[in-house]
Amino acid sequence: ENSAFISIISTYISHLLSRLLIQSTIMRIACTCVIAWAQMASAFTPSAFLRQTPRILSSVRSPSSLFSTISSGDYDYDFVVIGGGSGGVRASRIASGHGAKVVILEGQLEHGAPAYSAIGGTCVNVGCVPKKLMVFASRYPSSIAESAGYGWEGAREGSFSWEKFMEAKNAEISRLNNVYNKFVLGNAGVEIMEGLGALNGKNAVDVTLRSGEKKTITAKNILIAVGGWPFKPGIPGIEHTITSNEIFYLEEQPKRMVVVGGGFIALEFAQIMDGLGTDVTLMYRGDLFLRGFDHDMRTHLYEEMERNTDIDIQFNTDPKEIIKNDDGSLTVVTQDGSKVDCDQVLYATGRKGKIDKLNLETAGVHTENSFIPVDEYSRTNVENIYAVGDVTDRIALTPVALMEGHRLADTVFGGMDRPVDHEYVASTVFTTPEIGTVGYTEEEAVEKFQDIAVYKSKFRPMMHSFPKSEMYTLMKVIVDSKTDKVVGCHIATDGAGEMIQGVGIAVKMGATKADFDNTIGIHPTSAEELVTMRTPSYVYKDGKKLV
């Protein structure tokens, strides 16, 4: 009798809970629809309607995400995101769109010291965006110099105003900060806290607000998206140097600058400052910069920089001390005792994960050096704690962080199965010429595929040929001989970034060399060379190069 009674009671409770769950789900869907329609009604346009409709439908058609939200009622939030950069913003916005209650923590909402990186992350504040603006500014003298060859008489460079440029740059970054705060996150229903977060176990985050107030919030899931921070070696006088953070806030343009490093950040800033009129010395401890890129591209860029810039390139050179002189200038002393006087020293010698104040040990999150290892779903060794972006030391590029954050949110809150995909990621080095690349380098392709064909073409493009400038383009296509698939494409030319984005789509889709050959070129362009290279420059068989 007791067992029968218990069975009846259990059945009744289960039925009651089911009805409550269904009612709660219906109410949540209804509230979501009402709120969304009210937002649209306040500023209705046909385009706004079309933008908002998918979000409403996603909330209705994703019952799994709603159930996951309901089941986390014991916590303040479904999702706490520590870090308001590219990956964190994308993950929070998509998670909110799936019905999750989300808060994002960012130390400051406006760019500048002391954190430099604000909402929007490194890219928006002290990375891709302001750097690209400086790249544009630095290229005008070269264009003006070529104008005489096109018949423009008397054209002069004029003088560059660092102050006016920085004022305009700051206004643009402030505009973007506002866009992220009010539109990207605000319209998505993501709560924003201006403060720093640190773990307090696996389901709690201690928050220190910028106002000084402290609080603790809880969450079913936590995302670490704090990005990276410039690394500087511990040599005497290193405190007198700057990084890619501070250069955007210098009050005066340095007349002389030493740039230390051999990666893309070092090369981009060396060419930027050279183009703006600063005397630049580039010091790199290795034999050739851009380690990890295709060797032909590295060599080609060096030749172009030697021919068309005034940069003093010093390989196998490593500073051992930075001396600050009485007049405020600096002297860089190298390992061999050589000295270079300058006004600023910019270190671009890599970046490390910004994990030192996260208290990861309280939740048992595993780290390697300054980075957080994750699996293909961006999950750490702790089941409900995730990490995306530069802090994971996978591919430190903004679009990659966006992809990681988006797929994480779709998987955790959207009921989808979306592991990350890091193969065939296109990227660009914004030097002059630009280097656009997707897929494997020649060295990597030989090791992986053994049998490959390499197509190369070097020429002087029309834009520079006509005014008789010595500026050359290099294009390279790498093909897996067994499948005929294009597994690598590397371009060094003007606008290579714009070019390689389109090529990246084809390579990602598995395009073959025959597909390239069957594509009709656009004439006259440099890009048409990509579809007109018919004969390989050389091939590899069983990993050995054949002439």
C-alpha positions as CSV (number, residue, x, y, z in Angstrom):
1,E,0.0,0.0,0.0
2,N,2.8,2.4,0.9
3,S,4.5,1.7,-2.5
4,A,1.2,2.3,-4.3
5,F,0.7,5.6,-2.4
6,I,4.2,6.7,-3.2
7,S,3.7,5.9,-6.8
8,I,0.5,7.9,-7.0
9,I,2.1,10.9,-5.3
10,S,5.2,10.7,-7.5
11,T,3.0,10.7,-10.6
12,Y,1.0,13.7,-9.4
13,I,4.1,15.7,-8.6
14,S,5.7,14.8,-12.0
15,H,2.5,15.9,-13.8
16,L,2.4,19.1,-11.8
17,L,6.0,20.0,-12.5
18,S,5.5,19.3,-16.2
19,R,2.5,21.7,-16.3
20,L,4.5,24.3,-14.5
21,L,7.5,23.9,-16.8
22,I,5.2,24.2,-19.9
23,Q,3.5,27.3,-18.5
24,S,6.8,28.9,-17.6
25,T,8.2,28.2,-21.1
26,I,5.1,29.6,-22.7
27,M,5.3,32.7,-20.5
28,R,8.9,33.2,-21.3
29,I,8.3,32.9,-25.1
30,A,5.4,35.3,-24.8
31,C,7.4,37.9,-22.8
32,T,10.3,37.6,-25.3
33,C,7.9,38.3,-28.2
34,V,6.2,41.2,-26.5
35,I,9.4,42.9,-25.5
36,A,10.9,42.4,-29.0
37,W,7.8,43.7,-30.8
38,A,7.7,46.6,-28.4
39,Q,11.3,47.5,-29.2
40,M,10.6,47.4,-32.9
41,A,7.4,49.4,-32.6
42,S,9.3,52.2,-30.9
43,A,11.4,52.8,-34.0
44,F,9.7,50.8,-36.8
45,T,11.3,50.6,-40.3
46,P,11.0,47.7,-42.7
47,S,14.7,47.0,-42.4
48,A,14.6,47.0,-38.6
49,F,11.7,44.5,-38.8
50,L,13.8,42.2,-40.9
51,R,16.8,42.4,-38.6
52,Q,14.7,41.7,-35.5
53,T,12.5,38.9,-36.8
54,P,15.2,36.1,-36.8
55,R,16.0,36.9,-33.2
56,I,12.4,36.5,-32.1
57,L,12.1,33.3,-34.1
58,S,15.4,31.9,-32.6
59,S,14.0,32.5,-29.1
60,V,10.7,30.7,-30.0
61,R,12.2,27.8,-31.9
62,S,15.0,26.9,-29.4
63,P,13.2,25.2,-26.5
64,S,16.4,23.5,-25.5
65,S,18.0,26.9,-24.7
66,L,14.9,28.0,-22.8
67,F,15.0,24.8,-20.7
68,S,18.7,25.3,-20.0
69,T,18.0,28.8,-18.8
70,I,15.1,27.7,-16.5
71,S,17.2,24.9,-15.0
72,S,19.8,27.5,-13.9
73,G,17.4,29.3,-11.6
74,D,19.7,28.7,-8.6
75,Y,22.2,31.2,-10.1
76,D,22.1,34.9,-10.8
77,Y,23.0,34.4,-14.5
78,D,23.1,31.7,-17.0
79,F,26.3,33.1,-18.5
80,V,28.9,35.4,-17.0
81,V,31.5,36.6,-19.5
82,I,34.8,38.0,-18.2
83,G,36.2,40.3,-20.8
84,G,34.5,42.6,-23.3
85,G,36.7,41.9,-26.4
86,S,35.8,40.4,-29.7
87,G,35.2,36.8,-28.5
88,G,33.4,37.8,-25.3
89,V,31.1,40.3,-27.0
90,R,30.1,37.8,-29.7
91,A,29.5,35.0,-27.3
92,S,27.4,37.1,-24.9
93,R,25.3,38.5,-27.8
94,I,24.6,35.1,-29.3
95,A,23.9,33.5,-25.9
96,S,21.4,36.2,-25.1
97,G,19.8,35.7,-28.5
98,H,19.2,32.1,-27.5
99,G,17.4,33.1,-24.4
100,A,20.2,33.1,-21.8
101,K,20.5,35.7,-19.1
102,V,23.9,37.2,-19.7
103,V,26.2,39.7,-18.0
104,I,29.6,40.8,-19.5
105,L,32.4,42.3,-17.3
106,E,34.8,44.8,-18.8
107,G,37.3,46.9,-16.8
108,Q,36.5,50.1,-18.6
109,L,33.9,51.1,-21.2
110,E,36.0,53.9,-22.8
111,H,39.4,53.6,-24.4
112,G,42.6,55.0,-22.9
113,A,44.9,54.6,-19.9
114,P,45.2,52.7,-17.6
115,A,43.8,49.6,-19.2
116,Y,43.9,50.9,-22.8
117,S,41.7,48.1,-24.0
118,A,38.1,48.9,-23.2
119,I,34.8,47.5,-24.5
120,G,35.4,46.0,-27.9
121,G,38.7,44.6,-26.9
122,T,42.3,45.1,-28.2
123,C,41.2,45.2,-31.8
124,V,38.8,48.1,-31.5
125,N,40.9,50.1,-29.0
126,V,44.6,49.5,-29.4
127,G,44.8,47.0,-32.2
128,C,43.4,46.4,-35.7
129,V,41.2,49.5,-36.0
130,P,43.5,52.3,-34.9
131,K,46.5,50.6,-36.5
132,K,44.7,50.3,-39.8
133,L,43.9,54.1,-39.6
134,M,47.6,54.7,-39.1
135,V,48.5,52.4,-42.0
136,F,46.2,54.5,-44.3
137,A,47.9,57.7,-43.0
138,S,51.4,56.4,-43.6
139,R,50.8,55.5,-47.2
140,Y,49.9,58.9,-48.5
141,P,53.5,60.1,-49.0
142,S,54.3,57.1,-51.3
143,S,51.2,57.8,-53.4
144,I,52.0,61.5,-53.7
145,A,55.6,60.6,-54.7
146,E,54.2,58.5,-57.6
147,S,51.7,61.2,-58.7
148,A,54.4,62.9,-60.8
149,G,54.6,59.8,-63.0
150,Y,50.9,60.3,-63.7
151,G,51.3,63.9,-64.8
152,W,50.6,65.7,-61.5
153,E,53.1,68.5,-61.3
154,G,54.1,70.2,-58.1
155,A,52.4,67.6,-55.7
156,R,54.1,67.7,-52.3
157,E,53.7,65.6,-49.1
158,G,53.1,68.6,-46.8
159,S,53.5,68.0,-43.1
160,F,51.8,65.4,-40.9
161,S,50.0,66.5,-37.8
162,W,50.3,63.8,-35.1
163,E,48.0,65.8,-32.9
164,K,45.2,66.2,-35.4
165,F,45.4,62.6,-36.4
166,M,45.3,61.4,-32.8
167,E,42.4,63.6,-32.0
168,A,40.4,62.2,-34.9
169,K,41.4,58.6,-34.0
170,N,40.3,59.1,-30.4
171,A,36.9,60.4,-31.6
172,E,36.5,57.4,-33.8
173,I,37.4,54.8,-31.1
174,S,35.0,56.6,-28.7
175,R,32.3,56.3,-31.3
176,L,32.9,52.5,-31.6
177,N,32.9,52.1,-27.8
178,N,29.5,53.7,-27.8
179,V,28.3,51.4,-30.6
180,Y,29.3,48.4,-28.6
181,N,27.8,49.6,-25.3
182,K,24.4,50.8,-26.7
183,F,23.8,48.8,-29.8
184,V,25.8,45.6,-30.1
185,L,25.3,44.6,-26.5
186,G,22.5,46.8,-25.4
187,N,20.1,45.9,-28.1
188,A,20.9,42.2,-27.6
189,G,19.8,42.4,-24.0
190,V,23.2,41.8,-22.5
191,E,23.8,43.4,-19.1
192,I,27.2,45.3,-18.9
193,M,29.2,45.7,-15.7
194,E,32.1,48.1,-15.8
195,G,34.5,46.1,-13.6
196,L,37.0,43.3,-13.3
197,G,36.0,39.7,-12.6
198,A,37.9,37.0,-10.8
199,L,36.7,33.4,-10.2
200,N,35.6,32.4,-6.7
201,G,35.0,28.7,-7.3
202,K,33.5,27.3,-10.5
203,N,30.1,29.0,-10.3
204,A,30.9,32.4,-8.7
205,V,32.7,35.5,-9.9
206,D,34.0,38.3,-7.6
207,V,33.5,41.6,-9.3
208,T,35.4,44.8,-8.5
209,L,33.5,47.6,-10.1
210,R,35.3,50.7,-11.4
211,S,33.5,52.7,-8.8
212,G,35.3,50.6,-6.1
213,E,32.3,48.6,-5.1
214,K,32.7,44.9,-4.8
215,K,30.1,42.2,-5.3
216,T,29.9,38.5,-6.0
217,I,27.7,37.0,-8.7
218,T,26.9,33.4,-9.6
219,A,26.5,31.7,-12.9
220,K,25.8,28.3,-14.4
221,N,28.4,28.9,-17.1
222,I,31.4,31.2,-17.2
223,L,33.5,32.4,-20.1
224,I,37.0,33.8,-19.8
225,A,37.7,36.1,-22.7
226,V,40.3,38.5,-21.3
227,G,42.7,38.5,-24.3
228,G,46.4,39.1,-24.1
229,W,48.9,41.7,-23.0
230,P,52.2,42.8,-24.6
231,F,55.2,40.9,-23.3
232,K,58.5,42.8,-22.5
233,P,61.7,41.1,-21.4
234,G,63.2,42.0,-18.1
235,I,66.3,43.9,-19.2
236,P,67.6,47.0,-17.5
237,G,65.7,50.1,-18.5
238,I,62.7,48.2,-19.9
239,E,60.4,50.6,-18.0
240,H,61.4,53.3,-20.4
241,T,59.9,51.5,-23.4
242,I,56.4,51.5,-24.8
243,T,54.3,48.8,-26.5
244,S,51.4,48.7,-29.0
245,N,49.2,50.0,-26.2
246,E,51.0,53.3,-25.5
247,I,51.9,54.2,-29.0
248,F,48.3,55.2,-29.7
249,Y,48.4,57.8,-26.9
250,L,51.8,59.4,-27.4
251,E,51.4,63.2,-27.2
252,E,54.1,63.8,-29.7
253,Q,55.4,61.9,-32.7
254,P,58.9,60.6,-32.0
255,K,61.5,61.8,-34.5
256,R,63.6,58.7,-33.9
257,M,62.2,55.3,-32.9
258,V,63.6,51.8,-32.3
259,V,61.2,49.0,-32.9
260,V,62.2,45.6,-31.3
261,G,60.6,42.5,-32.7
262,G,60.1,40.4,-35.8
263,G,56.4,39.6,-35.9
264,F,53.6,41.3,-37.8
265,I,53.0,44.0,-35.1
266,A,56.7,45.1,-35.2
267,L,56.8,45.2,-38.9
268,E,53.5,47.1,-39.3
269,F,54.5,49.8,-36.8
270,A,58.0,50.1,-38.2
271,Q,56.5,50.9,-41.6
272,I,53.8,53.1,-40.2
273,M,56.2,55.3,-38.4
274,D,58.6,55.3,-41.4
275,G,55.8,56.4,-43.6
276,L,54.8,59.2,-41.2
277,G,58.4,60.6,-41.2
278,T,60.0,59.1,-38.2
279,D,63.6,57.7,-38.5
280,V,63.1,54.0,-37.6
281,T,65.5,51.3,-36.6
282,L,64.1,47.7,-36.6
283,M,65.9,45.2,-34.4
284,Y,65.2,41.5,-34.5
285,R,67.2,38.8,-32.9
286,G,66.6,36.2,-35.7
287,D,67.9,35.9,-39.3
288,L,64.6,36.9,-41.0
289,F,61.4,38.4,-39.6
290,L,57.8,36.9,-39.8
291,R,58.7,33.5,-38.6
292,G,55.9,31.1,-39.4
293,F,54.9,32.8,-42.6
294,D,55.8,31.4,-46.1
295,H,59.5,31.9,-46.6
296,D,59.1,33.4,-50.1
297,M,56.8,36.1,-48.6
298,R,59.2,36.9,-45.8
299,T,62.1,37.3,-48.3
300,H,60.0,39.4,-50.7
301,L,58.9,41.8,-47.9
302,Y,62.5,42.2,-46.8
303,E,63.5,43.1,-50.3
304,E,60.7,45.6,-50.7
305,M,61.4,47.2,-47.4
306,E,65.1,47.5,-48.2
307,R,64.3,49.1,-51.6
308,N,61.4,51.3,-50.7
309,T,61.7,52.4,-47.1
310,D,64.3,54.2,-45.0
311,I,64.1,51.7,-42.1
312,D,67.4,50.5,-40.8
313,I,66.8,46.8,-40.5
314,Q,69.1,45.0,-38.1
315,F,68.9,41.2,-37.9
316,N,70.6,39.1,-35.3
317,T,70.3,42.1,-33.0
318,D,69.0,42.0,-29.4
319,P,69.0,44.9,-26.9
320,K,70.5,44.2,-23.5
321,E,69.9,47.6,-21.9
322,I,67.8,50.8,-22.4
323,I,69.4,54.0,-21.0
324,K,67.4,57.1,-20.3
325,N,69.5,60.2,-20.9
326,D,69.3,63.6,-19.1
327,D,67.6,65.2,-22.1
328,G,64.8,62.6,-22.0
329,S,66.1,60.7,-25.1
330,L,66.9,57.0,-24.9
331,T,69.9,54.9,-25.9
332,V,69.5,51.3,-26.9
333,V,72.6,49.1,-26.1
334,T,72.7,45.8,-28.0
335,Q,74.3,42.5,-27.0
336,D,77.3,43.3,-29.1
337,G,77.8,46.7,-27.5
338,S,76.4,48.8,-30.3
339,K,74.3,51.9,-29.4
340,V,71.4,53.6,-31.1
341,D,70.0,56.9,-29.8
342,C,66.3,57.5,-30.2
343,D,63.2,59.2,-28.7
344,Q,61.1,56.1,-28.2
345,V,61.6,52.3,-28.0
346,L,58.6,50.2,-29.0
347,Y,58.7,46.5,-27.9
348,A,56.6,44.1,-30.0
349,T,58.1,40.8,-28.8
350,G,54.9,38.8,-28.4
351,R,51.9,38.7,-26.1
352,K,50.9,36.6,-23.1
353,G,47.5,35.7,-21.7
354,K,46.1,38.1,-19.2
355,I,45.3,35.6,-16.5
356,D,47.3,36.8,-13.5
357,K,44.3,38.3,-11.6
358,L,41.6,35.8,-12.5
359,N,42.1,33.5,-9.5
360,L,41.7,30.5,-11.8
361,E,43.1,28.2,-9.1
362,T,39.9,28.6,-7.0
363,A,38.0,26.7,-9.7
364,G,40.8,24.3,-10.6
365,V,41.2,25.7,-14.1
366,H,44.3,24.3,-15.7
367,T,46.8,26.7,-17.4
368,E,49.9,26.4,-19.5
369,N,52.3,29.3,-19.0
370,S,50.0,32.3,-19.2
371,F,47.4,30.6,-21.4
372,I,44.3,28.4,-20.9
373,P,44.1,25.2,-22.8
374,V,40.6,24.3,-24.1
375,D,39.0,21.5,-26.2
376,E,37.3,21.9,-29.6
377,Y,34.3,23.4,-27.9
378,S,36.4,26.0,-26.1
379,R,35.8,24.2,-22.8
380,T,38.5,24.2,-20.1
381,N,39.2,21.2,-17.9
382,V,36.3,22.5,-15.7
383,E,33.0,21.5,-17.3
384,N,31.1,24.8,-17.1
385,I,34.1,27.1,-17.6
386,Y,35.1,28.1,-21.1
387,A,37.7,30.3,-22.8
388,V,38.0,31.9,-26.2
389,G,40.3,34.3,-28.0
390,D,43.9,35.2,-27.4
391,V,44.0,33.8,-23.9
392,T,43.7,30.3,-25.3
393,D,46.8,30.6,-27.5
394,R,45.2,29.1,-30.6
395,I,45.1,31.7,-33.4
396,A,45.4,35.2,-32.1
397,L,43.2,37.0,-34.6
398,T,39.9,38.9,-34.1
399,P,37.8,37.0,-36.6
400,V,39.0,33.7,-35.0
401,A,37.9,34.9,-31.5
402,L,34.5,35.9,-33.1
403,M,34.1,32.4,-34.5
404,E,35.1,30.7,-31.2
405,G,32.7,32.8,-29.2
406,H,29.8,32.4,-31.6
407,R,30.2,28.6,-31.9
408,L,30.5,28.3,-28.1
409,A,27.2,30.1,-27.5
410,D,25.4,28.1,-30.2
411,T,26.6,24.9,-28.6
412,V,25.9,25.7,-25.0
413,F,22.7,27.8,-25.3
414,G,21.4,27.0,-28.8
415,G,21.3,23.2,-28.7
416,M,23.7,22.9,-31.6
417,D,26.9,21.0,-32.1
418,R,29.5,23.5,-33.3
419,P,33.1,22.8,-32.6
420,V,35.7,25.4,-33.6
421,D,37.4,25.2,-37.0
422,H,40.9,26.6,-37.3
423,E,41.8,25.2,-40.7
424,Y,42.2,27.6,-43.7
425,V,42.0,30.9,-41.7
426,A,42.9,33.8,-44.0
427,S,44.9,36.7,-42.5
428,T,46.9,39.8,-43.6
429,V,50.0,41.6,-42.5
430,F,49.3,45.3,-43.1
431,T,52.8,46.2,-44.3
432,T,53.6,47.8,-47.7
433,P,53.1,45.7,-49.7
434,E,50.5,43.8,-47.7
435,I,50.8,40.1,-47.2
436,G,47.6,38.1,-47.6
437,T,47.7,34.4,-46.7
438,V,45.4,31.4,-46.3
439,G,46.2,27.8,-45.8
440,Y,49.6,26.1,-45.6
441,T,53.0,27.6,-46.3
442,E,55.2,25.7,-48.7
443,E,57.2,24.3,-45.8
444,E,54.1,23.1,-44.0
445,A,52.5,21.7,-47.2
446,V,55.5,19.6,-48.0
447,E,55.5,18.1,-44.6
448,K,51.8,17.3,-44.6
449,F,51.1,16.3,-48.2
450,Q,54.5,15.2,-49.5
451,D,53.5,15.7,-53.1
452,I,52.8,19.3,-54.0
453,A,53.0,21.7,-56.9
454,V,54.1,25.3,-56.4
455,Y,53.0,28.1,-58.7
456,K,54.7,31.5,-58.4
457,S,54.6,34.8,-60.2
458,K,56.6,37.9,-59.5
459,F,55.9,41.1,-61.5
460,R,55.7,44.9,-61.3
461,P,52.0,45.8,-61.2
462,M,50.5,48.4,-63.5
463,M,50.0,51.0,-60.8
464,H,53.7,51.1,-60.0
465,S,55.0,50.1,-63.4
466,F,53.6,53.2,-65.1
467,P,55.4,55.8,-62.9
468,K,58.4,53.5,-63.0
469,S,58.5,52.7,-59.3
470,E,60.5,49.7,-58.2
471,M,57.6,48.0,-56.3
472,Y,56.9,44.3,-57.0
473,T,54.1,41.8,-56.4
474,L,54.6,38.2,-55.5
475,M,51.8,35.6,-55.8
476,K,52.1,31.9,-54.8
477,V,49.6,29.0,-55.1
478,I,50.3,25.7,-53.5
479,V,48.5,22.5,-54.7
480,D,48.2,19.1,-53.2
481,S,49.1,16.9,-56.3
482,K,47.1,13.9,-55.2
483,T,43.8,15.8,-54.9
484,D,44.5,18.9,-57.1
485,K,43.1,20.9,-54.1
486,V,44.6,24.4,-53.5
487,V,46.0,24.1,-50.0
488,G,47.8,27.4,-49.7
489,C,47.7,30.8,-51.3
490,H,50.1,33.7,-50.5
491,I,50.0,37.2,-51.9
492,A,52.3,40.2,-51.4
493,T,50.9,43.2,-53.1
494,D,48.7,46.3,-52.7
495,G,45.3,45.4,-51.3
496,A,46.3,41.8,-50.6
497,G,43.9,41.7,-47.6
498,E,40.9,42.5,-49.8
499,M,42.1,39.9,-52.3
500,I,42.8,37.0,-50.0
501,Q,39.4,37.2,-48.4
502,G,37.8,36.1,-51.6
503,V,40.4,33.5,-52.2
504,G,39.9,32.2,-48.6
505,I,36.3,31.3,-49.4
506,A,37.4,29.2,-52.4
507,V,40.1,27.5,-50.5
508,K,37.8,26.8,-47.5
509,M,35.3,25.2,-49.9
510,G,38.0,22.9,-51.3
511,A,38.6,24.5,-54.6
512,T,41.0,22.7,-57.0
513,K,43.6,24.1,-59.2
514,A,41.3,23.2,-62.1
515,D,38.7,25.4,-60.5
516,F,41.1,28.3,-60.4
517,D,42.1,27.6,-64.1
518,N,38.4,27.5,-65.1
519,T,37.8,30.9,-63.5
520,I,37.9,33.8,-66.0
521,G,40.2,36.6,-64.7
522,I,39.3,40.3,-64.3
523,H,41.5,42.4,-66.6
524,P,43.5,44.5,-66.0
525,T,44.1,43.5,-62.4
526,S,46.9,42.0,-60.4
527,A,44.4,39.5,-59.0
528,E,43.9,37.8,-62.4
529,E,47.4,36.3,-62.0
530,L,45.9,33.9,-59.5
531,V,43.8,32.2,-62.3
532,T,46.3,32.4,-65.1
533,M,49.3,30.5,-63.7
534,R,49.3,27.3,-65.7
535,T,52.7,25.8,-65.2
536,P,54.1,25.0,-61.8
537,S,57.4,26.6,-60.9
538,Y,58.5,23.4,-59.3
539,V,57.0,20.3,-57.6
540,Y,57.8,18.1,-54.7
541,K,57.6,14.3,-54.8
542,D,57.7,12.2,-51.6
543,G,58.7,15.4,-49.8
544,K,61.7,16.1,-52.1
545,K,61.9,19.1,-54.4
546,L,62.2,18.3,-58.1
547,V,63.5,21.0,-60.4
